């Protein structure tokens, strides 16, 4: 394609780009919008930092509303707003158990579960991880999912720390 044929008045409009990006893509008829921006529509979120929020660590929650500042999540049937920087976002449902380090100094945590446990991606049930299974069936929802051993969830250094 020859370059230099663009009219001299051609300009990219950031305003149009912003408007387009805020429209969920799945509502758009195929080809109706020319979006080439790396902004997937996020529908799921989980805690990305070890923050004292009423969210279960490792559990995915459905996003009800997402702005540049915060995400409103469906937490036990009620909307709950969380700063976006404290969340990990996903466009598609995650179908793997999250491996979570056992809490320190939590008297009600069963010591027989060892150093870590898993959180079901579907119903958020917690389950012990015995013998390092690669996949596990949830006792509560009966879903069979792989275990995300490679994630090292919440064990990475915190950004800015
Ligand atoms: Zn489950």
py3Dmol code that shows the C-alpha trace and the ligand (Angstrom):
import py3Dmol

protein = """\
ATOM      1  CA  UNK A   1       0.000   0.000   0.000  1.00  0.00           C
ATOM      2  CA  UNK A   2       1.497   3.332  -0.985  1.00  0.00           C
ATOM      3  CA  UNK A   3       2.083   5.673   1.872  1.00  0.00           C
ATOM      4  CA  UNK A   4       1.865   9.390   1.326  1.00  0.00           C
ATOM      5  CA  UNK A   5      -1.609   9.204  -0.206  1.00  0.00           C
ATOM      6  CA  UNK A   6      -3.295  10.207   3.000  1.00  0.00           C
ATOM      7  CA  UNK A   7      -4.986  13.593   2.864  1.00  0.00           C
ATOM      8  CA  UNK A   8      -3.081  16.182   4.800  1.00  0.00           C
ATOM      9  CA  UNK A   9      -6.105  16.716   7.034  1.00  0.00           C
ATOM     10  CA  UNK A  10      -6.139  13.085   8.132  1.00  0.00           C
ATOM     11  CA  UNK A  11      -5.980  12.792  11.864  1.00  0.00           C
ATOM     12  CA  UNK A  12      -6.680  10.132  14.409  1.00  0.00           C
ATOM     13  CA  UNK A  13      -9.418  11.100  16.822  1.00  0.00           C
ATOM     14  CA  UNK A  14      -8.819   9.974  20.401  1.00  0.00           C
ATOM     15  CA  UNK A  15     -12.422  10.855  21.254  1.00  0.00           C
ATOM     16  CA  UNK A  16     -13.844   8.381  18.757  1.00  0.00           C
ATOM     17  CA  UNK A  17     -11.426   5.744  19.941  1.00  0.00           C
ATOM     18  CA  UNK A  18     -12.584   6.193  23.525  1.00  0.00           C
ATOM     19  CA  UNK A  19     -16.237   5.964  22.586  1.00  0.00           C
ATOM     20  CA  UNK A  20     -15.687   2.847  20.522  1.00  0.00           C
ATOM     21  CA  UNK A  21     -13.703   1.139  23.237  1.00  0.00           C
ATOM     22  CA  UNK A  22     -16.436   1.698  25.802  1.00  0.00           C
ATOM     23  CA  UNK A  23     -18.980  -0.207  23.723  1.00  0.00           C
ATOM     24  CA  UNK A  24     -18.912  -3.903  24.573  1.00  0.00           C
ATOM     25  CA  UNK A  25     -17.753  -5.698  21.481  1.00  0.00           C
ATOM     26  CA  UNK A  26     -20.129  -8.605  21.827  1.00  0.00           C
ATOM     27  CA  UNK A  27     -23.081  -6.283  21.237  1.00  0.00           C
ATOM     28  CA  UNK A  28     -21.582  -5.046  17.989  1.00  0.00           C
ATOM     29  CA  UNK A  29     -22.584  -6.619  14.719  1.00  0.00           C
ATOM     30  CA  UNK A  30     -19.593  -8.219  13.082  1.00  0.00           C
ATOM     31  CA  UNK A  31     -17.577  -5.641  11.200  1.00  0.00           C
ATOM     32  CA  UNK A  32     -19.633  -2.699  12.404  1.00  0.00           C
ATOM     33  CA  UNK A  33     -16.783  -1.313  14.451  1.00  0.00           C
ATOM     34  CA  UNK A  34     -13.175  -1.203  13.417  1.00  0.00           C
ATOM     35  CA  UNK A  35     -11.470  -1.715  16.724  1.00  0.00           C
ATOM     36  CA  UNK A  36      -7.799  -2.541  16.689  1.00  0.00           C
ATOM     37  CA  UNK A  37      -7.025  -1.551  20.233  1.00  0.00           C
ATOM     38  CA  UNK A  38      -5.775  -3.994  22.853  1.00  0.00           C
ATOM     39  CA  UNK A  39      -8.752  -3.408  25.112  1.00  0.00           C
ATOM     40  CA  UNK A  40     -10.641  -6.653  25.624  1.00  0.00           C
ATOM     41  CA  UNK A  41     -13.996  -6.498  27.372  1.00  0.00           C
ATOM     42  CA  UNK A  42     -13.349  -7.756  30.867  1.00  0.00           C
ATOM     43  CA  UNK A  43     -16.074  -9.720  32.594  1.00  0.00           C
ATOM     44  CA  UNK A  44     -14.256 -11.383  35.483  1.00  0.00           C
ATOM     45  CA  UNK A  45     -11.972 -10.195  38.261  1.00  0.00           C
ATOM     46  CA  UNK A  46     -10.159 -11.544  41.273  1.00  0.00           C
ATOM     47  CA  UNK A  47      -7.973  -9.985  43.922  1.00  0.00           C
ATOM     48  CA  UNK A  48      -4.596  -9.112  42.451  1.00  0.00           C
ATOM     49  CA  UNK A  49      -3.079  -7.875  45.692  1.00  0.00           C
ATOM     50  CA  UNK A  50      -3.310  -9.145  49.231  1.00  0.00           C
ATOM     51  CA  UNK A  51      -5.739  -6.434  50.328  1.00  0.00           C
ATOM     52  CA  UNK A  52      -8.201  -6.546  53.230  1.00  0.00           C
ATOM     53  CA  UNK A  53     -11.329  -6.704  51.085  1.00  0.00           C
ATOM     54  CA  UNK A  54     -14.375  -8.929  51.498  1.00  0.00           C
ATOM     55  CA  UNK A  55     -13.353 -10.931  48.464  1.00  0.00           C
ATOM     56  CA  UNK A  56     -12.172 -14.493  48.774  1.00  0.00           C
ATOM     57  CA  UNK A  57      -8.545 -14.723  47.715  1.00  0.00           C
ATOM     58  CA  UNK A  58      -8.205 -16.631  44.469  1.00  0.00           C
ATOM     59  CA  UNK A  59     -11.923 -16.490  43.651  1.00  0.00           C
ATOM     60  CA  UNK A  60     -13.256 -14.977  40.439  1.00  0.00           C
ATOM     61  CA  UNK A  61     -16.161 -12.543  40.552  1.00  0.00           C
ATOM     62  CA  UNK A  62     -18.342 -11.297  37.731  1.00  0.00           C
ATOM     63  CA  UNK A  63     -17.819  -7.649  36.785  1.00  0.00           C
ATOM     64  CA  UNK A  64     -21.053  -5.680  36.791  1.00  0.00           C
ATOM     65  CA  UNK A  65     -19.490  -2.366  35.811  1.00  0.00           C
ATOM     66  CA  UNK A  66     -15.964  -1.339  34.863  1.00  0.00           C
ATOM     67  CA  UNK A  67     -14.496   2.147  34.722  1.00  0.00           C
ATOM     68  CA  UNK A  68     -10.894   3.295  34.404  1.00  0.00           C
ATOM     69  CA  UNK A  69     -10.798   3.689  38.196  1.00  0.00           C
ATOM     70  CA  UNK A  70     -12.734   0.802  39.638  1.00  0.00           C
ATOM     71  CA  UNK A  71     -14.663  -2.357  38.990  1.00  0.00           C
ATOM     72  CA  UNK A  72     -18.030  -3.100  40.519  1.00  0.00           C
ATOM     73  CA  UNK A  73     -18.200  -6.795  41.256  1.00  0.00           C
ATOM     74  CA  UNK A  74     -21.062  -9.111  42.087  1.00  0.00           C
ATOM     75  CA  UNK A  75     -20.063 -10.218  45.586  1.00  0.00           C
ATOM     76  CA  UNK A  76     -22.609 -12.571  47.117  1.00  0.00           C
ATOM     77  CA  UNK A  77     -25.328 -11.056  44.959  1.00  0.00           C
ATOM     78  CA  UNK A  78     -24.514  -7.463  45.876  1.00  0.00           C
ATOM     79  CA  UNK A  79     -22.528  -4.854  43.932  1.00  0.00           C
ATOM     80  CA  UNK A  80     -19.166  -4.094  45.510  1.00  0.00           C
ATOM     81  CA  UNK A  81     -16.725  -1.544  44.075  1.00  0.00           C
ATOM     82  CA  UNK A  82     -12.994  -2.296  44.161  1.00  0.00           C
ATOM     83  CA  UNK A  83     -10.147  -0.078  42.909  1.00  0.00           C
ATOM     84  CA  UNK A  84      -9.093  -1.445  39.563  1.00  0.00           C
ATOM     85  CA  UNK A  85      -5.434  -1.549  40.572  1.00  0.00           C
ATOM     86  CA  UNK A  86      -6.206  -4.133  43.244  1.00  0.00           C
ATOM     87  CA  UNK A  87      -7.752  -6.537  40.763  1.00  0.00           C
ATOM     88  CA  UNK A  88      -6.683  -8.961  38.113  1.00  0.00           C
ATOM     89  CA  UNK A  89      -9.084  -8.817  35.162  1.00  0.00           C
ATOM     90  CA  UNK A  90     -10.068 -11.495  32.682  1.00  0.00           C
ATOM     91  CA  UNK A  91     -12.188 -11.394  29.542  1.00  0.00           C
ATOM     92  CA  UNK A  92     -13.208 -15.042  29.617  1.00  0.00           C
ATOM     93  CA  UNK A  93     -14.233 -17.261  32.529  1.00  0.00           C
ATOM     94  CA  UNK A  94     -11.163 -18.902  34.041  1.00  0.00           C
ATOM     95  CA  UNK A  95     -11.561 -22.644  34.351  1.00  0.00           C
ATOM     96  CA  UNK A  96      -8.655 -23.512  36.634  1.00  0.00           C
ATOM     97  CA  UNK A  97      -8.349 -23.873  40.384  1.00  0.00           C
ATOM     98  CA  UNK A  98      -6.412 -20.989  41.904  1.00  0.00           C
ATOM     99  CA  UNK A  99      -3.642 -22.147  44.235  1.00  0.00           C
ATOM    100  CA  UNK A 100      -3.634 -19.920  47.316  1.00  0.00           C
ATOM    101  CA  UNK A 101      -1.065 -19.893  50.099  1.00  0.00           C
ATOM    102  CA  UNK A 102      -2.497 -20.864  53.478  1.00  0.00           C
ATOM    103  CA  UNK A 103      -3.203 -17.828  55.664  1.00  0.00           C
ATOM    104  CA  UNK A 104      -0.877 -17.208  58.578  1.00  0.00           C
ATOM    105  CA  UNK A 105      -2.346 -17.063  62.038  1.00  0.00           C
ATOM    106  CA  UNK A 106      -5.867 -18.050  60.978  1.00  0.00           C
ATOM    107  CA  UNK A 107      -7.156 -20.300  63.773  1.00  0.00           C
ATOM    108  CA  UNK A 108     -10.042 -21.684  61.743  1.00  0.00           C
ATOM    109  CA  UNK A 109      -7.892 -22.768  58.809  1.00  0.00           C
ATOM    110  CA  UNK A 110      -7.532 -26.565  58.909  1.00  0.00           C
ATOM    111  CA  UNK A 111      -3.866 -27.349  59.548  1.00  0.00           C
ATOM    112  CA  UNK A 112      -4.279 -30.692  57.748  1.00  0.00           C
ATOM    113  CA  UNK A 113      -4.527 -28.733  54.486  1.00  0.00           C
ATOM    114  CA  UNK A 114      -0.838 -27.874  54.616  1.00  0.00           C
ATOM    115  CA  UNK A 115       0.807 -24.831  53.017  1.00  0.00           C
ATOM    116  CA  UNK A 116      -1.747 -24.120  50.318  1.00  0.00           C
ATOM    117  CA  UNK A 117      -5.261 -24.779  49.145  1.00  0.00           C
ATOM    118  CA  UNK A 118      -7.308 -24.356  45.980  1.00  0.00           C
ATOM    119  CA  UNK A 119     -10.302 -22.161  45.130  1.00  0.00           C
ATOM    120  CA  UNK A 120     -12.882 -23.471  42.667  1.00  0.00           C
ATOM    121  CA  UNK A 121     -13.155 -21.266  39.543  1.00  0.00           C
ATOM    122  CA  UNK A 122     -16.854 -21.986  39.278  1.00  0.00           C
ATOM    123  CA  UNK A 123     -18.395 -21.897  42.770  1.00  0.00           C
ATOM    124  CA  UNK A 124     -15.465 -20.439  44.824  1.00  0.00           C
ATOM    125  CA  UNK A 125     -15.390 -23.416  47.180  1.00  0.00           C
ATOM    126  CA  UNK A 126     -12.065 -23.977  48.954  1.00  0.00           C
ATOM    127  CA  UNK A 127     -10.466 -27.405  48.776  1.00  0.00           C
ATOM    128  CA  UNK A 128      -7.293 -28.981  50.135  1.00  0.00           C
ATOM    129  CA  UNK A 129      -4.518 -29.786  47.670  1.00  0.00           C
ATOM    130  CA  UNK A 130      -3.326 -33.250  48.481  1.00  0.00           C
ATOM    131  CA  UNK A 131      -0.594 -34.974  46.447  1.00  0.00           C
ATOM    132  CA  UNK A 132      -0.262 -32.063  43.996  1.00  0.00           C
ATOM    133  CA  UNK A 133      -3.098 -33.043  41.602  1.00  0.00           C
ATOM    134  CA  UNK A 134      -2.943 -31.646  38.073  1.00  0.00           C
ATOM    135  CA  UNK A 135      -6.751 -31.631  37.964  1.00  0.00           C
ATOM    136  CA  UNK A 136      -9.404 -31.912  40.620  1.00  0.00           C
ATOM    137  CA  UNK A 137     -13.178 -32.324  40.870  1.00  0.00           C
ATOM    138  CA  UNK A 138     -15.053 -29.873  43.080  1.00  0.00           C
ATOM    139  CA  UNK A 139     -17.008 -31.533  45.877  1.00  0.00           C
ATOM    140  CA  UNK A 140     -19.543 -28.739  45.823  1.00  0.00           C
ATOM    141  CA  UNK A 141     -20.315 -27.987  42.156  1.00  0.00           C
ATOM    142  CA  UNK A 142     -18.882 -31.217  40.705  1.00  0.00           C
ATOM    143  CA  UNK A 143     -16.841 -29.270  38.147  1.00  0.00           C
ATOM    144  CA  UNK A 144     -13.570 -30.815  36.974  1.00  0.00           C
ATOM    145  CA  UNK A 145     -10.790 -28.267  36.482  1.00  0.00           C
ATOM    146  CA  UNK A 146      -7.028 -28.155  36.085  1.00  0.00           C
ATOM    147  CA  UNK A 147      -5.004 -26.765  38.972  1.00  0.00           C
ATOM    148  CA  UNK A 148      -3.130 -23.556  38.102  1.00  0.00           C
ATOM    149  CA  UNK A 149       0.171 -24.585  39.682  1.00  0.00           C
ATOM    150  CA  UNK A 150       2.115 -22.291  37.358  1.00  0.00           C
ATOM    151  CA  UNK A 151       0.420 -19.073  38.440  1.00  0.00           C
ATOM    152  CA  UNK A 152       2.137 -18.321  41.778  1.00  0.00           C
ATOM    153  CA  UNK A 153      -0.970 -16.362  42.751  1.00  0.00           C
ATOM    154  CA  UNK A 154      -0.278 -13.393  45.077  1.00  0.00           C
ATOM    155  CA  UNK A 155       3.269 -14.541  45.676  1.00  0.00           C
ATOM    156  CA  UNK A 156       4.925 -12.138  43.245  1.00  0.00           C
ATOM    157  CA  UNK A 157       6.438  -8.921  44.541  1.00  0.00           C
ATOM    158  CA  UNK A 158       3.797  -6.207  44.742  1.00  0.00           C
ATOM    159  CA  UNK A 159       4.179  -3.469  42.131  1.00  0.00           C
ATOM    160  CA  UNK A 160       5.729  -0.400  43.695  1.00  0.00           C
ATOM    161  CA  UNK A 161       6.619  -2.212  46.889  1.00  0.00           C
TER     162      UNK A 161
END
"""
ligand_1 = """\
1
ZN
Zn -16.946 -25.719 42.636
"""
view = py3Dmol.view(width=600, height=400)
view.addModel(protein, "pdb")
view.setStyle({"model": 0}, {"cartoon": {"style": "trace"}})
view.addModel(ligand_1, "xyz")
view.setStyle({"model": 1}, {"stick": {}})
view.zoomTo()
view.show()
